[in-house]
Amino acid sequence: MHPFSTAPHHDVLVLLVQLAVLLFASRTMGELAQRFDQPSVVGEILAGIFLGPSLLSSVFPMIGHWIVPQEAVQGYLLELVSMIGAMFLLLITGLETDLALIRRHARIALGTAAGGLVFPFASGFLLGYALPDSFLSDANQRLVFALFLATAMSISAIPVIAKVLIDLNLMRRDIGQTIIAAGMCDDTTGWVLLSIVAGLARGQAVSAASVLQAVGRVAIFMVVSFTAGRWLVKRLTDFVQDEVVSRDRLLTLVTVLMFAWGALTQALNLEAVLGAFVMGIIVGQMPRVPDEVHDKLRSIALGIFAPIFFAVAGLKVNVGHLLSPTLIGVSLLVIFTATAGKVVGAYLGARLIGGRDHWTALAFGAGLNARGAMEIIVATIGLSLGILTQDMFSIIVLMAMTTSLVAPPALRWILQRVRPEAQELKRLRQEELAAGSLVAGIHRVLLPVRARPATTGATQTIEARLLEQMGRKTALSITLLSVAPPGEKAEADLFLDTVLPLFKQQEIIKKVVESSEPAEVILDEAHKDYDLLVLGAPETDREPDALFTSMTDYLVRVSPCLTMVVQGGHCPPDWSLKRILLPTDGTVVAKHAAEIGFALVASDSQEVMLLNVVAQPNGYGRSRRIEAQLGIGYEIVQQLREHAESVGVRARADVRVGETPEAVILEVAMKNNVDLIILGTAVRAGSERLFLGPGVERILRQAPCPVVVVNAL
């Protein structure tokens, strides 16, 4: 048993130099590539080719001594960092993968994947039988060689494809999601085939049982990941978010899970990157994970590890070994066969099975043609198993690099001729608007519930319906929190059970805490990465010195997140949300309230009324100042109306003149049978009393319908 020890001092020094040079060179070349209107991945791969034995390390051997690994330990260390880069990149790819969108395009993705697998496999198999014996390490293993070459031709490189799609801003496009889905199918099948071929090379007999065993490993891994694995990730996320106070705790958890799933797939004789990809998909389905965690992971992956990964891939290429006429000819034949098989296969699959148009189908083929470092991994396995000669290894690596370099400009050229469908343009427009939206960042909601001896009140019913409407447009995780007096936890728990049926969200979490300080318990909970705190206001029995209640007023003032106070006064038992009144004065807080209102609209039968009020005291006629204010008011409501219509909300804009804004708001609400009034405020801690102005207080007292007060940070 060897004692645990560090790598030799010189090898560690070489690794540090390599990382510094490769990261600097890849980022620099990536920047240059972008300035020439190319994806950064092109420059990152070229940086490795430039530094490697193809050019700089060959011309200046002393430089190559520090850049290209000279010993096994140096190669292992650099390859490990490179693998971590691939895992982070696949994790980000999984986070960006929209399963609902893929399901909508399942037929296209499966058709493209089938064509992109069968055709290159068949052409690679035939090529394997056509090549001279000199390219085989063992002439008696022609079948194994042909099957290996066929498998190598079939595999795409999801890390390279993902980086290309990210660089070209295509990840959220239908084309991007379909390419990723098809690539995932091809690669999963390819790794299964590779395990079978590797078994052949090791002398294992291929039988129906061995094939089923290889396929079964992948199937079991997928099923376990999306059932028990998803349950485990959810429980760990809940625990870390609720019980751990360390900074970046969720970032650490996601990274740990990525490595754990990578280890699991590695143990199953698959690839670690497959585990990272699946974990990215699972984490992406967790609404409790804040967008901030996604952003940090993206920075780590794309800013540090992915550039090193692509530079290392380029570092392995030695173009100088392939300059003889025979090797050049075979290299061109392999590149042509791999490209034609993948592009034609994916094209025919998308056209014949998926029913796509010519240019869209061609784009699928161009995107899936990138082989990248996955092909290099495959070639390395073939070399280590004695299937490939050194020359054939270099040819496959060159093919992988060539297809990866050709894919971005080919995709860019083809996509200029692809016209997005109206449905896709509408979705992209909505996502663009949602990117800077207040509501788009709301995923985790805290709703304190006060136990009542009788049935649930009107306010709770309204809260449930409002959150149900919001949940139709964004994934919500709602925590129902009841703070019970000491000794009454069981009663509070039973009361929450009666409230739960009101909430129909996919994820509802129930919490009961015993305490005599409910405000502090609620505030402590709100600090656990919540995006929205929803508070119910009593319809009667208001405290004389409070706007709502002293506890509600306190929580609104000091809450670390957005708050929404719901007052359910004058709410009939059959209350439904058909008409929403949104008063606006053009301020940021009014726009935030409008975004909440738009998120509550789920059908064409609902309508939003946008109202701007120009104050005019009694006894005064219209002046130029009033006319100017009316013009500004029309501009304000018209902008909001355009925003509403762009997200599919039916809106009516109106500008009124009145003695006071609150009087006009109440009058409009009564005459139009408004079901809900939403007011925007921005009040922070500064006094012991929550004061929103006499106008808001009058609306709260006299409104003929429920009122929601949105207090933004």
Legacy VTK file of the C-alpha trace (Angstrom):
# vtk DataFile Version 3.0
C-alpha trace
ASCII
DATASET POLYDATA
POINTS 713 float
0.000 0.000 0.000
1.490 3.319 -1.073
1.438 6.151 1.501
-0.599 9.244 0.743
1.688 11.930 -0.656
1.678 14.936 -2.915
2.925 14.988 -6.484
6.632 15.758 -6.967
7.552 19.395 -6.463
8.569 19.921 -10.101
5.348 18.392 -11.439
3.274 20.715 -9.286
5.353 23.668 -10.510
4.788 22.609 -14.127
1.037 22.317 -13.506
0.839 25.830 -12.084
2.742 27.234 -15.071
0.505 25.301 -17.469
-2.689 26.567 -15.852
-1.491 30.170 -15.868
-0.366 30.067 -19.508
-3.321 28.054 -20.824
-5.938 30.182 -19.057
-4.322 33.429 -20.188
-3.826 32.246 -23.768
-7.283 30.708 -24.130
-9.063 33.762 -22.749
-6.953 36.061 -24.934
-7.586 34.014 -28.072
-11.241 33.716 -27.141
-11.450 37.499 -26.930
-9.800 37.836 -30.349
-12.194 35.286 -31.824
-15.168 37.268 -30.543
-13.748 40.447 -32.036
-13.719 38.654 -35.395
-17.363 37.703 -34.846
-16.564 34.082 -33.946
-17.489 32.154 -30.782
-14.815 32.261 -28.091
-14.502 28.453 -28.123
-12.768 28.725 -31.512
-10.029 30.879 -30.034
-9.760 28.724 -26.915
-9.108 25.554 -28.938
-6.696 27.378 -31.260
-4.780 28.611 -28.203
-4.012 25.011 -27.277
-3.034 24.126 -30.866
-0.776 27.196 -31.057
0.959 26.396 -27.739
1.201 22.650 -28.346
3.476 20.444 -30.452
1.782 21.630 -33.649
3.579 24.986 -33.445
5.180 26.767 -30.480
6.277 23.737 -28.424
7.801 22.191 -31.545
9.680 25.327 -32.613
10.828 26.142 -29.062
11.314 22.858 -27.154
12.158 24.680 -23.924
8.711 26.280 -23.955
7.126 22.926 -24.754
8.887 21.423 -21.750
6.784 23.664 -19.510
3.523 23.636 -21.483
3.129 20.068 -22.767
3.201 17.322 -20.081
6.501 15.415 -20.294
5.752 12.722 -17.707
2.735 10.630 -16.774
2.125 12.478 -13.494
2.109 15.848 -15.279
-0.376 14.506 -17.817
-2.628 13.120 -15.083
-2.646 16.424 -13.187
-3.478 18.548 -16.233
-6.044 16.036 -17.483
-7.768 16.118 -14.087
-8.158 19.906 -14.205
-9.395 19.589 -17.784
-11.993 17.001 -16.735
-13.245 19.309 -13.976
-13.684 21.989 -16.644
-15.736 19.600 -18.775
-17.891 18.704 -15.765
-18.593 22.344 -14.895
-19.444 23.063 -18.523
-21.855 20.104 -18.642
-23.365 21.239 -15.336
-24.121 24.650 -16.860
-25.515 22.927 -19.949
-27.865 20.939 -17.734
-28.982 24.072 -15.894
-29.805 25.681 -19.250
-31.667 22.606 -20.533
-35.410 23.162 -20.636
-37.086 19.752 -20.355
-40.532 21.190 -21.043
-39.246 22.775 -24.246
-37.525 19.536 -25.253
-40.713 17.566 -24.621
-42.550 19.915 -26.966
-39.948 19.110 -29.642
-39.379 15.446 -28.696
-40.215 14.073 -32.135
-37.744 16.432 -33.823
-34.988 15.708 -31.273
-35.409 11.932 -31.461
-35.589 11.973 -35.262
-32.457 14.104 -35.486
-30.647 11.918 -32.941
-31.583 8.718 -34.773
-30.329 9.991 -38.118
-27.233 11.530 -36.497
-26.378 8.150 -34.960
-27.213 5.580 -37.642
-25.592 7.279 -40.638
-22.190 8.121 -39.103
-22.060 4.704 -37.429
-22.677 2.925 -40.741
-20.224 5.110 -42.679
-17.579 4.770 -39.945
-17.993 0.997 -39.907
-17.513 0.783 -43.689
-14.486 3.083 -43.502
-13.001 0.870 -40.800
-13.058 -2.057 -43.210
-11.693 -0.002 -46.109
-8.552 1.414 -44.423
-5.215 -0.387 -44.973
-3.838 -2.773 -42.341
-1.073 -0.273 -41.505
-3.629 1.843 -39.613
-4.591 -1.085 -37.377
-2.559 -2.000 -34.312
-3.674 -5.620 -34.843
-4.784 -6.727 -38.322
-6.689 -9.640 -36.770
-8.934 -7.206 -34.884
-10.518 -5.603 -37.959
-14.073 -5.996 -36.567
-13.149 -4.326 -33.272
-11.358 -1.518 -35.130
-14.335 -0.942 -37.460
-16.817 -0.923 -34.561
-14.605 1.481 -32.626
-14.268 3.860 -35.567
-18.042 3.674 -36.136
-18.665 4.543 -32.485
-16.159 7.402 -32.621
-17.925 8.802 -35.692
-21.293 8.686 -33.897
-20.392 10.632 -30.755
-20.828 14.396 -30.602
-19.242 16.677 -28.020
-21.919 18.185 -25.809
-19.357 20.445 -24.012
-18.215 21.947 -27.328
-21.768 22.145 -28.700
-22.943 23.800 -25.488
-20.135 26.383 -25.584
-20.842 27.130 -29.247
-24.551 27.561 -28.537
-23.808 29.811 -25.550
-21.368 31.915 -27.590
-23.892 32.259 -30.434
-26.702 33.039 -27.958
-28.627 29.985 -29.159
-29.023 28.005 -25.938
-32.577 29.259 -25.350
-33.560 28.974 -29.003
-35.620 25.980 -30.116
-32.727 24.981 -32.384
-30.274 25.068 -29.479
-32.453 22.992 -27.165
-33.133 20.435 -29.922
-29.416 20.133 -30.727
-28.597 19.581 -27.044
-31.396 16.987 -26.700
-30.285 15.142 -29.851
-26.635 15.322 -28.762
-27.540 13.904 -25.361
-29.312 10.939 -27.022
-26.406 10.341 -29.412
-23.739 10.589 -26.718
-25.593 8.356 -24.263
-25.972 5.714 -26.966
-22.385 6.260 -28.060
-20.969 5.661 -24.571
-22.986 2.439 -24.317
-21.566 1.325 -27.670
-18.084 2.324 -26.537
-18.356 0.158 -23.414
-19.354 -2.788 -25.614
-16.435 -2.229 -28.007
-14.049 -1.834 -25.061
-15.276 -5.197 -23.786
-14.526 -6.714 -27.188
-11.022 -5.234 -27.161
-10.405 -6.768 -23.726
-11.382 -10.151 -25.096
-14.900 -10.263 -23.633
-17.534 -11.997 -25.696
-20.332 -9.822 -26.993
-23.727 -11.307 -26.292
-27.285 -10.124 -25.905
-26.772 -10.257 -22.131
-23.674 -8.036 -22.193
-25.407 -5.506 -24.453
-28.492 -5.441 -22.226
-26.254 -5.029 -19.195
-24.554 -1.967 -20.701
-27.869 -0.433 -21.745
-29.376 -1.295 -18.365
-26.664 0.611 -16.486
-27.538 3.811 -18.317
-31.282 3.259 -17.971
-31.057 2.536 -14.249
-28.827 5.562 -13.709
-31.316 7.850 -15.468
-34.342 6.446 -13.640
-32.664 6.596 -10.236
-31.363 10.131 -10.904
-34.755 11.582 -11.805
-36.638 9.810 -8.990
-34.618 9.067 -5.864
-31.858 11.441 -6.964
-34.264 14.318 -7.445
-35.812 13.607 -4.029
-32.359 13.588 -2.414
-31.306 16.848 -4.088
-34.520 18.515 -2.937
-34.080 17.375 0.659
-30.436 18.446 0.738
-31.325 21.811 -0.780
-34.038 22.356 1.845
-31.702 21.384 4.673
-28.756 23.515 3.530
-30.960 26.506 2.829
-32.795 26.289 6.156
-30.134 25.086 8.574
-26.725 26.156 7.219
-25.685 29.786 7.612
-22.340 29.776 5.776
-21.895 31.997 2.765
-22.298 30.356 -0.681
-23.682 27.215 0.968
-25.843 26.300 -2.028
-22.951 26.873 -4.435
-20.945 24.356 -2.430
-23.832 21.881 -2.339
-24.366 21.959 -6.101
-20.645 21.470 -6.731
-20.525 18.532 -4.303
-23.524 16.934 -6.023
-21.913 17.450 -9.427
-18.789 15.553 -8.327
-20.884 12.874 -6.610
-22.953 12.213 -9.723
-19.807 12.268 -11.833
-18.281 9.649 -9.539
-21.434 7.555 -9.869
-21.329 7.533 -13.673
-17.596 6.862 -13.607
-18.241 3.864 -11.347
-20.795 2.607 -13.877
-18.107 2.702 -16.605
-19.791 5.705 -18.198
-18.269 9.187 -18.275
-18.187 11.665 -15.392
-19.486 14.419 -17.667
-22.764 12.528 -18.087
-23.308 12.659 -14.320
-22.551 16.390 -14.250
-25.019 16.989 -17.083
-27.811 15.070 -15.348
-27.147 16.887 -12.069
-27.400 20.214 -13.894
-30.845 19.235 -15.188
-32.006 18.185 -11.696
-30.734 21.374 -10.016
-32.309 23.452 -12.790
-35.693 22.025 -11.770
-35.309 23.193 -8.160
-37.154 26.521 -7.757
-35.582 27.014 -4.329
-32.095 27.418 -5.830
-31.636 31.188 -6.392
-30.590 32.568 -9.779
-27.504 33.956 -8.029
-26.156 30.398 -7.640
-26.645 29.755 -11.371
-24.768 32.967 -12.165
-21.822 32.058 -9.926
-21.568 28.571 -11.419
-21.654 30.081 -14.899
-18.816 32.451 -13.972
-16.696 29.615 -12.558
-17.305 27.415 -15.598
-17.040 29.890 -18.458
-14.496 32.199 -16.858
-11.981 29.658 -15.549
-12.382 25.940 -16.119
-13.960 25.698 -19.593
-11.220 27.767 -21.316
-8.575 25.482 -19.761
-10.536 22.435 -20.894
-10.648 23.598 -24.520
-7.011 24.705 -24.503
-5.920 21.281 -23.220
-7.923 19.653 -26.031
-6.019 21.732 -28.592
-2.746 20.985 -26.815
-3.092 17.284 -27.698
-3.038 17.882 -31.446
0.229 17.410 -33.364
-0.388 18.429 -36.950
3.275 17.827 -37.826
2.897 14.042 -37.608
0.238 14.058 -40.298
2.098 15.828 -43.124
2.886 12.780 -45.287
0.714 12.451 -48.433
-0.825 9.166 -47.249
-1.733 10.466 -43.804
-3.071 13.723 -45.260
-5.278 11.728 -47.619
-6.571 9.433 -44.875
-7.118 12.441 -42.569
-9.222 14.200 -45.204
-11.160 10.991 -45.846
-11.904 10.524 -42.124
-12.934 14.172 -41.723
-15.165 14.004 -44.808
-16.767 10.704 -43.752
-17.419 11.914 -40.196
-18.859 15.251 -41.359
-20.974 13.819 -44.175
-22.323 11.001 -42.005
-23.332 13.296 -39.138
-24.687 16.183 -41.219
-26.568 14.007 -43.731
-27.890 11.694 -41.004
-29.120 14.510 -38.760
-30.528 16.354 -41.765
-32.530 13.350 -42.994
-33.723 12.528 -39.489
-34.933 16.083 -38.921
-36.562 16.262 -42.358
-38.175 12.820 -42.599
-39.057 12.171 -38.950
-39.098 15.645 -37.445
-40.730 17.356 -40.401
-38.427 20.386 -40.264
-37.558 22.678 -43.158
-34.331 22.469 -45.171
-32.255 25.114 -43.372
-33.355 24.153 -39.853
-32.517 20.489 -40.515
-29.137 21.532 -41.906
-28.489 23.578 -38.756
-29.070 20.481 -36.630
-26.473 18.591 -38.658
-23.947 21.427 -38.457
-24.369 21.740 -34.692
-24.102 18.014 -33.959
-21.022 17.692 -36.155
-18.770 19.178 -33.443
-16.817 16.310 -31.845
-14.370 18.230 -29.666
-12.723 16.819 -26.569
-15.225 13.973 -26.207
-13.751 12.513 -29.362
-10.286 12.976 -27.900
-11.384 11.037 -24.818
-12.700 8.289 -27.087
-9.458 8.275 -29.094
-7.406 8.086 -25.894
-9.426 5.078 -24.749
-8.850 3.427 -28.139
-5.114 4.082 -27.923
-4.863 2.723 -24.375
-6.806 -0.430 -25.337
-4.509 -1.080 -28.296
-7.251 -0.556 -30.887
-5.644 2.502 -32.527
-2.155 3.192 -33.764
-0.520 6.516 -32.870
-1.159 7.814 -36.412
-4.835 6.831 -36.296
-5.114 8.441 -32.894
-3.756 11.723 -34.296
-6.128 11.514 -37.277
-9.181 11.115 -35.010
-7.990 13.995 -32.822
-7.520 16.161 -35.925
-11.023 15.217 -37.069
-12.399 16.189 -33.655
-10.673 19.568 -33.752
-11.601 20.271 -37.368
-15.285 19.537 -36.853
-15.294 21.673 -33.700
-13.702 24.602 -35.527
-16.032 24.278 -38.524
-19.250 23.982 -36.504
-19.503 27.611 -35.231
-19.067 29.421 -38.589
-21.238 26.806 -40.325
-23.990 27.286 -37.762
-23.721 31.058 -37.995
-23.966 30.966 -41.802
-26.917 28.554 -41.832
-28.848 30.368 -39.105
-28.898 33.525 -41.196
-31.328 31.610 -43.405
-33.463 30.121 -40.616
-36.589 32.087 -39.813
-37.852 31.534 -36.248
-41.526 30.657 -35.912
-43.937 33.163 -34.394
-44.353 31.024 -31.275
-40.612 30.944 -30.685
-40.245 34.687 -31.237
-43.025 35.301 -28.731
-41.351 33.037 -26.158
-37.954 34.678 -26.681
-39.507 38.123 -26.360
-41.179 37.129 -23.117
-37.921 35.692 -21.786
-36.112 38.891 -22.752
-38.629 40.982 -20.849
-38.536 38.575 -17.930
-34.731 38.765 -17.720
-34.886 42.139 -15.979
-38.263 41.550 -14.396
-38.905 41.617 -10.686
-41.284 38.665 -10.964
-38.805 36.534 -12.932
-36.596 36.383 -9.841
-39.391 35.181 -7.560
-39.089 31.444 -6.942
-39.162 31.015 -3.187
-42.143 32.441 -1.277
-42.681 32.668 2.489
-46.302 32.845 3.664
-46.825 33.134 7.433
-50.178 31.649 8.424
-51.838 32.505 11.728
-53.763 29.579 13.181
-57.459 30.329 13.658
-59.897 28.226 15.651
-62.517 28.302 12.902
-62.244 28.047 9.133
-59.737 29.857 6.977
-60.376 33.516 6.280
-60.968 35.362 3.038
-57.435 36.728 3.007
-55.907 33.254 3.001
-58.160 32.226 0.139
-57.034 35.262 -1.867
-53.370 34.599 -1.060
-53.743 31.035 -2.304
-55.408 32.121 -5.544
-52.891 34.870 -6.207
-49.929 32.515 -5.701
-51.628 29.890 -7.838
-51.889 32.419 -10.667
-48.244 33.459 -10.270
-47.195 29.810 -10.246
-48.594 29.331 -13.735
-45.811 31.503 -15.182
-42.854 30.772 -12.902
-41.899 27.803 -10.735
-42.670 28.628 -7.099
-41.671 26.955 -3.863
-44.073 28.127 -1.141
-43.330 27.722 2.547
-46.360 27.904 4.849
-45.059 29.002 8.246
-47.131 28.942 11.421
-45.671 30.330 14.640
-47.479 28.660 17.541
-47.384 29.688 21.205
-45.452 27.256 23.415
-47.409 24.039 23.877
-49.729 24.584 20.870
-47.597 23.161 18.058
-49.939 20.213 17.439
-52.950 22.494 16.977
-51.041 24.743 14.573
-49.888 21.711 12.597
-53.475 20.481 12.252
-54.583 23.939 11.134
-51.940 24.008 8.392
-53.308 20.680 7.166
-56.677 22.376 6.650
-55.010 25.245 4.768
-52.858 23.089 2.449
-55.705 22.160 0.035
-56.055 25.855 -0.873
-52.563 25.882 -2.380
-52.155 23.958 -5.617
-48.520 24.688 -6.373
-46.117 21.890 -7.266
-43.981 22.476 -4.175
-45.513 23.366 -0.796
-43.473 23.151 2.399
-45.125 23.199 5.818
-43.317 24.554 8.881
-44.487 24.993 12.480
-42.294 26.762 15.040
-43.080 27.224 18.725
-42.241 30.728 19.916
-43.684 33.670 21.779
-41.940 36.057 19.334
-43.647 35.412 15.976
-42.240 38.477 14.234
-38.639 37.436 14.919
-39.281 33.858 13.794
-40.790 35.108 10.526
-37.913 37.531 9.998
-35.289 34.844 10.676
-36.985 32.567 8.160
-37.218 35.366 5.567
-33.429 35.733 5.664
-33.046 32.182 4.263
-32.910 33.161 0.587
-36.615 33.931 0.135
-37.618 36.137 -2.781
-41.087 37.166 -1.575
-42.781 37.520 1.802
-46.592 37.433 1.612
-48.452 38.871 4.597
-52.170 38.876 5.284
-53.761 42.027 6.675
-56.846 41.810 8.921
-60.094 43.129 7.515
-61.284 44.338 10.940
-59.889 45.132 14.368
-57.105 47.364 13.107
-54.688 48.616 15.719
-55.022 52.397 16.176
-51.326 53.167 15.721
-50.670 50.746 12.871
-51.445 50.718 9.166
-52.159 46.962 9.223
-50.965 45.476 12.532
-47.850 46.334 14.489
-46.239 43.010 13.487
-47.157 43.330 9.795
-45.963 46.929 9.698
-42.683 45.893 11.336
-42.100 43.036 8.879
-42.798 45.255 5.858
-40.250 47.789 7.079
-37.427 45.366 7.894
-38.020 42.449 5.507
-34.870 41.422 3.580
-36.940 40.654 0.481
-39.899 41.882 -1.526
-43.151 41.968 0.489
-46.740 41.662 -0.630
-49.449 42.559 1.886
-52.876 41.177 1.030
-55.952 42.823 2.527
-59.041 40.743 1.794
-61.715 43.178 2.886
-65.114 43.164 1.135
-64.306 39.827 -0.504
-67.354 37.722 -1.474
-67.221 33.946 -0.949
-67.184 33.333 -4.717
-64.390 35.842 -5.331
-62.587 35.438 -8.624
-59.887 37.495 -10.292
-61.237 38.935 -13.551
-60.350 42.632 -13.450
-57.221 44.129 -11.831
-56.735 47.850 -11.251
-53.135 49.065 -11.423
-52.682 52.743 -10.508
-49.376 54.031 -11.840
-47.395 57.253 -11.735
-44.447 55.996 -13.788
-42.170 55.339 -10.823
-40.120 52.170 -10.413
-42.314 50.942 -7.553
-45.425 51.354 -9.710
-43.772 49.311 -12.467
-42.962 46.599 -9.931
-46.602 46.511 -8.873
-47.596 46.295 -12.541
-45.273 43.309 -13.062
-46.978 41.541 -10.159
-50.344 42.344 -11.736
-49.291 41.010 -15.143
-48.042 37.799 -13.500
-51.499 37.235 -12.017
-53.188 37.134 -15.430
-53.503 33.612 -16.769
-56.293 33.808 -19.379
-57.845 36.096 -21.980
-60.929 36.512 -19.796
-58.883 38.547 -17.319
-58.130 42.229 -17.809
-55.738 44.749 -16.322
-56.786 48.391 -16.001
-53.840 50.807 -16.056
-54.752 54.115 -14.437
-52.823 57.353 -14.155
-54.367 60.208 -12.153
-53.588 63.876 -12.672
-54.506 65.813 -9.542
-56.576 68.994 -10.056
-58.043 70.838 -7.059
-61.710 71.871 -7.283
-62.402 75.250 -8.810
-59.509 75.244 -11.229
-59.895 74.948 -14.973
-57.529 73.147 -17.274
-54.173 74.847 -17.619
-51.162 74.239 -19.774
-49.598 72.473 -16.804
-52.531 70.086 -16.563
-52.388 69.431 -20.306
-48.689 68.629 -20.043
-49.324 66.260 -17.135
-52.061 64.534 -19.145
-49.610 63.975 -21.984
-47.068 62.472 -19.599
-49.799 60.319 -18.051
-50.843 58.924 -21.443
-47.218 58.103 -22.231
-46.810 56.287 -18.888
-49.880 54.071 -19.265
-49.190 53.427 -22.946
-45.705 52.086 -22.179
-47.120 49.761 -19.550
-49.851 48.677 -21.925
-47.284 47.732 -24.572
-45.382 45.773 -21.947
-48.573 43.975 -20.908
-49.476 43.045 -24.471
-45.940 41.770 -25.147
-46.359 39.217 -22.345
-49.832 38.217 -23.499
-51.876 40.288 -21.031
-55.016 42.139 -22.106
-54.713 45.705 -20.764
-56.782 48.895 -20.898
-55.073 52.250 -20.358
-56.790 55.297 -18.861
-55.794 58.758 -17.616
-58.160 60.651 -15.309
-58.201 64.106 -13.735
-59.433 64.384 -10.163
-59.134 66.218 -6.898
-56.977 63.467 -5.365
-55.539 60.253 -6.860
-57.109 58.065 -4.170
-60.589 59.467 -4.850
-60.295 58.654 -8.555
-58.886 55.189 -7.840
-61.794 54.342 -5.516
-64.334 55.709 -7.998
-62.888 53.690 -10.896
-62.759 50.559 -8.743
-66.442 50.867 -7.803
-67.764 51.726 -11.270
-65.836 48.957 -13.030
-66.419 46.186 -10.465
-62.701 45.748 -9.964
-61.698 42.496 -8.210
-58.257 43.580 -7.016
-56.277 46.801 -6.574
-52.469 46.584 -6.567
-50.438 49.454 -5.103
-46.649 49.816 -5.321
-44.582 51.272 -2.480
-40.932 51.460 -1.439
-40.701 51.932 2.318
-37.742 50.845 4.391
-36.959 50.985 8.090
-36.684 54.575 9.219
-39.342 55.063 11.832
-41.342 52.947 14.239
-44.512 53.268 12.177
-45.222 52.169 8.632
-46.494 55.225 6.779
-47.443 54.993 3.114
-49.262 58.304 2.878
-52.885 59.315 3.529
-53.915 58.286 0.007
-52.863 54.646 0.452
-54.454 54.496 3.912
-57.741 55.820 2.515
-57.745 53.234 -0.270
-57.098 50.472 2.267
-60.014 51.661 4.429
-62.571 52.313 1.670
-61.682 49.915 -1.149
-64.686 47.875 -2.386
-62.422 44.899 -3.151
-59.228 43.246 -1.903
-56.041 45.340 -2.030
-52.446 44.189 -2.473
-49.600 46.459 -1.377
-46.263 45.558 -2.993
-43.247 46.935 -1.149
-40.092 46.587 -3.257
-36.536 46.904 -1.990
LINES 1 714
713 0 1 2 3 4 5 6 7 8 9 10 11 12 13 14 15 16 17 18 19 20 21 22 23 24 25 26 27 28 29 30 31 32 33 34 35 36 37 38 39 40 41 42 43 44 45 46 47 48 49 50 51 52 53 54 55 56 57 58 59 60 61 62 63 64 65 66 67 68 69 70 71 72 73 74 75 76 77 78 79 80 81 82 83 84 85 86 87 88 89 90 91 92 93 94 95 96 97 98 99 100 101 102 103 104 105 106 107 108 109 110 111 112 113 114 115 116 117 118 119 120 121 122 123 124 125 126 127 128 129 130 131 132 133 134 135 136 137 138 139 140 141 142 143 144 145 146 147 148 149 150 151 152 153 154 155 156 157 158 159 160 161 162 163 164 165 166 167 168 169 170 171 172 173 174 175 176 177 178 179 180 181 182 183 184 185 186 187 188 189 190 191 192 193 194 195 196 197 198 199 200 201 202 203 204 205 206 207 208 209 210 211 212 213 214 215 216 217 218 219 220 221 222 223 224 225 226 227 228 229 230 231 232 233 234 235 236 237 238 239 240 241 242 243 244 245 246 247 248 249 250 251 252 253 254 255 256 257 258 259 260 261 262 263 264 265 266 267 268 269 270 271 272 273 274 275 276 277 278 279 280 281 282 283 284 285 286 287 288 289 290 291 292 293 294 295 296 297 298 299 300 301 302 303 304 305 306 307 308 309 310 311 312 313 314 315 316 317 318 319 320 321 322 323 324 325 326 327 328 329 330 331 332 333 334 335 336 337 338 339 340 341 342 343 344 345 346 347 348 349 350 351 352 353 354 355 356 357 358 359 360 361 362 363 364 365 366 367 368 369 370 371 372 373 374 375 376 377 378 379 380 381 382 383 384 385 386 387 388 389 390 391 392 393 394 395 396 397 398 399 400 401 402 403 404 405 406 407 408 409 410 411 412 413 414 415 416 417 418 419 420 421 422 423 424 425 426 427 428 429 430 431 432 433 434 435 436 437 438 439 440 441 442 443 444 445 446 447 448 449 450 451 452 453 454 455 456 457 458 459 460 461 462 463 464 465 466 467 468 469 470 471 472 473 474 475 476 477 478 479 480 481 482 483 484 485 486 487 488 489 490 491 492 493 494 495 496 497 498 499 500 501 502 503 504 505 506 507 508 509 510 511 512 513 514 515 516 517 518 519 520 521 522 523 524 525 526 527 528 529 530 531 532 533 534 535 536 537 538 539 540 541 542 543 544 545 546 547 548 549 550 551 552 553 554 555 556 557 558 559 560 561 562 563 564 565 566 567 568 569 570 571 572 573 574 575 576 577 578 579 580 581 582 583 584 585 586 587 588 589 590 591 592 593 594 595 596 597 598 599 600 601 602 603 604 605 606 607 608 609 610 611 612 613 614 615 616 617 618 619 620 621 622 623 624 625 626 627 628 629 630 631 632 633 634 635 636 637 638 639 640 641 642 643 644 645 646 647 648 649 650 651 652 653 654 655 656 657 658 659 660 661 662 663 664 665 666 667 668 669 670 671 672 673 674 675 676 677 678 679 680 681 682 683 684 685 686 687 688 689 690 691 692 693 694 695 696 697 698 699 700 701 702 703 704 705 706 707 708 709 710 711 712
